[in-house]
Amino acid sequence: MDSEEFGDVVVAALRDQAGDHLRSIVGYTRDNYTLHYVRDDVRERYTEDELDEAVEEMRLETLEKNYLNSVFQRRHGDLYCRLVVFSEATEMNFVVSDGEGLAVAVDTPYFEAEENVVKAILGTIEEHTDWELDET
């Protein structure tokens, strides 16, 4: 299966799962990247240089896989994905190898319908500190 076919399969599956909450799907290698899907309002927020910078950040994250596996693999198994939760977007970076992977972003509110550990922890922090959760 080539990159374009793979992208089509992933987009179809995630559109079924996340619907309009799907923000972007980016496949990348060490040398290039493919925007398999980017929602219009998200695309409008990025210049070409900013897209390049974001993909480079994802590539750098993949370099942590071997180190993280050396520290945690015996207790937790193999690292599959790095998850970063922002107030508006949740970014998932699925590492294939050094410099290669698949990045998927969804609207953070997509997860609000379900009880989950991130939501519980954020709520607890907000309840017991002066910090306020940005619910944009």
Secondary structure per residue as TSV (DSSP state, phi and psi in degrees):
chain	resnum	aa	ss	phi	psi
A	1	M	-	360.0	126.3
A	2	D	-	-81.2	174.4
A	3	S	H	-60.2	-41.0
A	4	E	H	-66.2	-43.4
A	5	E	H	-64.1	-42.9
A	6	F	H	-59.9	-45.6
A	7	G	H	-58.8	-43.0
A	8	D	H	-61.1	-41.5
A	9	V	H	-65.3	-45.8
A	10	V	H	-64.9	-44.7
A	11	V	H	-59.9	-46.9
A	12	A	H	-60.2	-45.1
A	13	A	H	-65.1	-43.4
A	14	L	H	-75.9	-31.3
A	15	R	H	-64.4	-38.5
A	16	D	H	-64.3	-40.7
A	17	Q	H	-76.2	-51.5
A	18	A	H	-100.3	-15.3
A	19	G	G	58.4	-134.2
A	20	D	G	-71.9	-7.7
A	21	H	G	-77.9	-13.4
A	22	L	E	-67.9	125.4
A	23	R	E	-99.1	-47.3
A	24	S	E	-163.1	155.5
A	25	I	E	-138.3	120.5
A	26	V	E	-128.7	120.9
A	27	G	E	-96.8	138.1
A	28	Y	E	-143.5	149.7
A	29	T	-	-121.7	-174.8
A	30	R	S	-65.6	-27.1
A	31	D	S	-103.9	-24.4
A	32	N	-	-156.7	-178.7
A	33	Y	E	-149.7	159.6
A	34	T	E	-127.9	127.5
A	35	L	E	-85.1	96.7
A	36	H	E	-71.7	-33.8
A	37	Y	E	-158.9	133.4
A	38	V	E	-142.4	121.2
A	39	R	-	-63.6	142.0
A	40	D	H	-52.5	-46.7
A	41	D	H	-67.5	-27.9
A	42	V	H	-75.1	-43.5
A	43	R	H	-59.8	-36.0
A	44	E	T	-64.7	-19.0
A	45	R	T	-85.1	-9.3
A	46	Y	-	-118.2	136.9
A	47	T	-	-85.9	170.4
A	48	E	H	-60.9	-41.9
A	49	D	H	-62.8	-39.2
A	50	E	H	-67.7	-36.5
A	51	L	H	-62.6	-46.4
A	52	D	H	-57.7	-43.6
A	53	E	H	-64.0	-42.4
A	54	A	H	-63.8	-42.9
A	55	V	H	-66.1	-38.9
A	56	E	H	-61.9	-38.6
A	57	E	H	-61.9	-42.0
A	58	M	H	-62.8	-41.4
A	59	R	H	-59.9	-43.9
A	60	L	H	-62.2	-37.8
A	61	E	H	-59.9	-32.9
A	62	T	H	-65.3	-26.1
A	63	L	T	-68.3	-16.5
A	64	E	T	-79.7	-15.0
A	65	K	H	-55.9	-51.0
A	66	N	H	-62.2	-41.9
A	67	Y	H	-63.8	-49.4
A	68	L	H	-61.6	-38.8
A	69	N	H	-64.1	-37.3
A	70	S	H	-65.3	-30.5
A	71	V	H	-85.7	-42.1
A	72	F	H	-113.5	-15.6
A	73	Q	H	-56.5	-41.4
A	74	R	H	-60.9	-31.8
A	75	R	H	-97.5	-29.6
A	76	H	H	-118.9	-13.2
A	77	G	-	90.5	-170.6
A	78	D	-	-71.6	144.4
A	79	L	-	-74.7	127.5
A	80	Y	-	-106.4	-38.2
A	81	C	E	-154.6	142.3
A	82	R	E	-100.4	134.2
A	83	L	E	-118.9	127.4
A	84	V	E	-127.5	124.8
A	85	V	E	-107.0	119.2
A	86	F	-	-107.0	171.1
A	87	S	S	-64.6	-32.0
A	88	E	S	-106.3	-25.9
A	89	A	E	-137.8	146.7
A	90	T	E	-113.9	120.3
A	91	E	E	-102.3	129.3
A	92	M	E	-119.3	124.4
A	93	N	E	-114.9	104.3
A	94	F	E	-88.0	114.1
A	95	V	E	-85.5	125.3
A	96	V	E	-95.2	-49.9
A	97	S	E	-161.9	-178.0
A	98	D	T	-55.5	119.7
A	99	G	T	79.3	4.7
A	100	E	E	-132.6	139.1
A	101	G	E	179.7	-167.0
A	102	L	E	-133.7	122.5
A	103	A	E	-106.9	130.9
A	104	V	E	-127.6	133.6
A	105	A	E	-125.6	138.8
A	106	V	E	-130.9	159.6
A	107	D	E	-62.5	134.0
A	108	T	G	-57.2	-38.3
A	109	P	G	-60.0	-15.2
A	110	Y	G	-55.0	-33.7
A	111	F	G	-85.8	-8.3
A	112	E	T	-66.9	-26.9
A	113	A	T	-67.5	-21.1
A	114	E	S	-111.1	145.2
A	115	E	-	-74.0	132.7
A	116	N	-	-149.1	164.9
A	117	V	H	-65.4	-38.2
A	118	V	H	-62.3	-47.2
A	119	K	H	-61.0	-42.7
A	120	A	H	-64.1	-43.4
A	121	I	H	-67.6	-45.2
A	122	L	H	-59.3	-42.9
A	123	G	H	-62.4	-40.8
A	124	T	H	-66.1	-43.5
A	125	I	H	-60.7	-46.5
A	126	E	H	-62.4	-40.5
A	127	E	H	-67.8	-33.7
A	128	H	H	-111.2	11.4
A	129	T	S	-138.9	-179.3
A	130	D	S	-85.2	-4.5
A	131	W	-	-72.4	137.4
A	132	E	-	-115.6	132.1
A	133	L	-	-69.3	125.3
A	134	D	-	-78.3	109.1
A	135	E	-	-105.6	55.8
A	136	T	-	-79.5	360.0
